[in-house]
Amino acid sequence: MEKARTCAFQANYHFIWATKYRRKVLDGSVEVRLEEVLKMIAENHGYQLLASRVHHGDHVHVFVSAKPKVSISDVVSVF
């Protein structure tokens, strides 16, 4: 739970992205670099990256926390 000056909030979002045709390309160094880029994006935009994980090399789960002022579509468009 985060607190602002006049409210307390908890806005967490779970996103899942898959590769085209579910090709297994998210492994090895690509997976490591993807995790680094996701962390960088979250830090640059003031979001908190709670978790990110690549599954089976063909899709990634991202769990992000953002302030309620930020719309979900803005968060998705950044990632």
C-alpha positions in Angstrom: 0.0 0.0 0.0 1.4 3.3 -1.0 0.4 6.7 0.4 0.1 10.1 -1.2 -0.7 13.3 0.6 -4.4 12.8 0.7 -5.0 9.1 0.0 -3.7 5.5 0.2 -3.6 3.4 -3.0 -2.5 0.1 -4.4 -2.8 -0.1 -8.2 -1.1 -3.2 -9.6 -1.3 -4.4 -13.1 -0.4 -7.8 -14.6 0.5 -7.8 -18.3 1.3 -10.7 -20.5 3.0 -10.5 -23.9 3.7 -13.3 -26.3 6.0 -13.6 -29.3 4.6 -13.8 -32.8 3.6 -17.4 -33.5 4.8 -18.3 -30.0 8.3 -18.8 -31.2 10.7 -19.6 -28.4 13.2 -16.7 -28.8 13.1 -15.3 -25.2 15.9 -17.4 -23.8 19.5 -17.0 -22.8 21.0 -13.5 -23.3 17.7 -12.2 -24.8 15.9 -13.0 -21.6 18.5 -11.3 -19.4 18.5 -8.2 -21.6 14.7 -8.1 -21.6 14.6 -8.1 -17.8 17.2 -5.2 -17.8 15.2 -3.2 -20.3 11.9 -3.7 -18.3 13.6 -2.5 -15.1 15.0 0.6 -16.9 11.6 1.5 -18.4 9.9 1.2 -15.0 12.5 3.4 -13.3 12.4 6.0 -16.0 8.7 6.4 -15.8 8.3 6.2 -12.0 6.6 2.8 -12.0 7.5 0.0 -9.6 8.4 -3.3 -11.4 7.2 -5.9 -8.9 8.0 -8.9 -11.0 8.8 -9.9 -14.5 9.4 -13.5 -15.8 9.8 -15.2 -19.1 7.9 -18.5 -19.4 8.8 -21.2 -21.9 10.8 -18.8 -24.0 7.7 -17.5 -25.8 5.9 -15.1 -23.4 6.6 -12.7 -20.6 4.6 -11.8 -17.5 5.1 -8.3 -16.1 3.6 -7.2 -12.7 3.8 -3.4 -12.3 2.6 -0.9 -9.7 1.7 2.7 -10.8 0.0 5.7 -9.3 -3.7 6.0 -9.9 -3.2 9.2 -11.8 -1.6 7.1 -14.6 -4.0 5.4 -16.9 -3.6 1.7 -17.7 -3.2 2.5 -21.4 -0.3 4.8 -20.6 1.4 2.1 -18.7 0.9 -0.4 -21.4 2.1 2.0 -24.2 5.3 2.6 -22.3 6.2 -1.1 -22.0 
